Amino acid sequence: MSGLEGLPPWLILPVAGFLVLGSTLTLLGAFGLLHLKSFYDRIHAPTLGTSWGTAAILLASALSWSWAEDRVFLHELVIGICVMATTPVTLMVLGRAALHRDRTEGRGDVPPAPPRTEPAPEGADKA
């Protein structure tokens, strides 16, 4: 029997648990994105859903389809690696772009950039 109808109860419980966990984390991330006040607070909330929520849903998918099709499904592993690699990078790029924008516009609630220290020219310390 192929398909998801043939999943044994001992496998249905962890798959359902991972699906509930992943969807709950994704919902919490969406809730945080909607209700947090500043941009800097809001950029952290969706990463919860995209990283751990996606990982739990992909794990449930890999378990169920590997059992149903009698072979190991690695598509989910590739998707998970791509999501886990791109989410933090995107968060850092968005945060740095917003910080740069706020500093160049002179917003008062953003600390100024630290002063740049240029290296002394060669021979300047010999006087």
JOTA-V642021 format. One record per helix or strand of 3 or more residues. SS is the DSSP state (a for helix, b for strand). FROM is the first residue (numbers start at 1). LEN is the number of residues. Records with the same first field share a line. If there is no record, write none. Layout:
BEGIN
SS = FROM-LEN + FROM-LEN
END
This chain:
BEGIN
a = 4-3 + 9-27 + 39-31 + 75-31
END
